[in-house]
Amino acid sequence: MELAKAYNQLLQRVQAACKRVGRNTSDIRLVAVSKTVGTDIIRQAYELGIRDFGENRAQDLRDKAGLLPGDINWHFIGHLQTNKIKYVAPKAVLIHSLDSWELACAISDYCKKHNLTVQALMQVNTSGEVSKYGLPAEQAEEIFLRIYKELPNIRLRGLMTMAPLTEDKSVIRQTFRKLKQLQEKLDSQVPTGNADILSMGMTHDFEIAIEEGSTMIRIGTALFGTRRR
């Protein structure tokens, strides 16, 4: 089975990356990015033991969650518009893309009305690329702490970033290292469990991310190939 082979190869690469830096594979949580595949392929991945799946479109997350097993952990990994919060907040175990105070307030307002608490990661633009979403690193600390103190319906769990699509590994490594440094700074200011997740690393750079401290990798192509629904 093609998917099973890809999954085993991915696990071997994760294990090798962990071994290089003396980490345990149990420290790494895999989020299978299922945005390009249908429910039949997600079911195959589920049967292999994968339980965390990532979607970048709000309606897709809502629709797939309604069709697939209830013990799947759905992660929202795309840019979240305020008018789409209603599709994501009730279903997502973790929102990876909290990237502004305004979005945080909108999520908080929705959660208050519906008696919900959501878990979220702050998205930080550590590469400085204008094409990427995320708070500038120099603003992230202040806004993270403000959300933690003022918006109890949002439980912050850590940080997320995306590295540039480049062959220059030193640039990728620095992007991830910058997020790790911010996480360590925040971790000393909030209780345990509020800044422990580092969501960084995709198919082209997850091994570097693991070496730099990632605890959550978002993998699509290495698992599912370039297939489309």
N, C-alpha and C positions, 0 to 999 in steps of 0.2 A: 504493500500500500504506500503510495507516494507521500501522503501526509505523515504517516508513521515514520517513514525514513527521514523526512525533513526534520521532524520533531526530535528524533534520536540524535541526529547530527547537531542540531541546535543545542541540545542538552550537553553533548560532548564539548562543544565550544565554550559553553558557560562554565563547565567544570574546569576546563583548561585555563580559562581566564582567572577563575577564582584561585586555582592552584598557584598561578604565577605570583599572586600577591598575598597568599596565605589566608584567603577567605573561605568560608563554607558556602556550598551551593544553596544551603537552606536560607542564607541571607538574601537571596535574590528571588524576587517574585516576578514571574513572567506574565505579561499581559499580551494575549494574542490579538493583534489588530485585525479585526474581522470586517473592516469597512468595505472591502472589495469582494467579499464572498457572501453567498446566500446561506440560509439556515441549514441546508443539507450538509455543507462543509463544516459549519460550526458544530453540528451534531457529531460529525466524525471526530473533530478535535476534542469535543466533550468526552467521547468514548475512550479517547487516549488518556484522559485524566485531567485535561486542561479545564480550569474553572473560571479564569479571569479573561474577559474579552473586552476589547476597546473599540468604541465607535466614535466617529467624528461628526456625525450628523444627528441632530437631536431626534428627529422623527424616526430614523433608522433604529436608534437605540430603543425607543419606545415600542416600535413594531416588533423588533426581534425579541425583546424581552417578553412580549406577550405570547410568542410562539414557541419558546424554548424552555428547558427545565428551570424551575424556580430557584435552584441552588447555584445558578450561574451568577458570578459577580460582574456586573456591567460597569465599565469605566467610560467616562466621557472624556475624550482626548482632543476634541476640536475646539475651535473658537466658539464661545457660547454667547449668542445674542439674547438680550433680555426677554424678548418675546418668545423664546424657546425654552426658558427655564421650566415652564410647566411640563414639558416632555421629559426633562432630565432629572429634576430634583426628586420625584417620587421613585425613580427606577435605579439611579446610579449609586453604586457603593462608594464611588470616589470621582469627583470632578477634578481633572488634572489642570484645568485652564482658567483658574481664577486670576484675571490679569488687570483688575482695576478696582479702586474703591467703589466706583459707581456700580459695577457688576456685583460686588459683594453686597452692597446695600439692597440691590434688586432681588438677589437670592434670599437675603435675610427677610425681606418683606414678604416674599412668597411663602417662605417657611413658617413665618409667624402666623399667617392666615390659615395655613393648612396643618399646623401643629407638627412640623417636621424639623429634623436636624440633618444637615448634610455634611459629609466629610469632603474636604477639598484640599488641593495643593495650589500654592501660589505659583503661577507661571512667570519665570524671570527670563528676560532676554539678556543672557550673559555674553552673547556674541556681538551685540551691538548692531546687528543687521536690521536695517529699516524694514525689510520685507517680513520680519518675524513679529508675531505678537509677544506680549510679555512685558512686565514692568522692568524699567531700567534697574540694574543691580543697586544703584545708589539710592533708589526710592523704596526698594522692596522691603528692607528691614522695618522702616517706619510704618508702612501700610500693613505689613504682616502683623505687627504688634498691635496696631489700632484695631484690626479685625478681631484679633484674639481677645482684646479687652472690651470691645463695644458691641460685637455681634455674636451673641451666644448661640444662635441657631446655625452658625457655621463652625464646624470643628476642623480647624486647620490641622493637617497631618504632616506637612512638609512642603517640598519645592519640586518644580518641574522645569526642565529646559530642553531646548533642541540645539544641537551643534550645527555649524555650517556644513553644507554638502561639499566637502573638499577632500582632496587626497593628502592634505597637509595634516598629519597626525598631531603635530605639536599645537596647531590651532584648535583642533577638536579637544585635545587633552586640557588645554587651558580653559576652554569654555566650561568643561565639566568641573575642573578644579575650582573655578570661581564659585560655582554653585555649592560645592562641598564646603568651601570656606564660609559662605553665607549661612549655610545650614548649621555649622558648628557654632557660629556666633548667635544664631537664634535659639539653638538648643539650650544654651546656657541661661536664657532669659524666660523660658516657658517650661511648664511641667513636662515630664517624660511622656512621650506619645503625641505631642503637638508639633514636633518638627523632625520626626525620625525618618520620614520617607523621602528618598531622593529618586524621583522618576526621571531617569536620563539614560539614553542609549536606545538606538533603533538598529535595524538590520545592518547598516553600513558602519556602525560605530559602537555597538553594544559592548564589545570586548574592552575597548578603551574606557568606556563608562564604568564597567565593573572594576577595572583597575583603579579608577578614581573615586570609588565609593558608592556607586549606584546601588540602590536596594530594589529598584523596579525597572524592568526593561520592557519596551513596547515594540513587539516584533510582528511584522506583517509578511513581507516578501520572503524572508528566510523560512517561514512556515508554509505559507500558502502559495508561494511563487507570484507571478505577475498576473494570475488569473483574474478574471472579472466575472461578475454575476451574469 
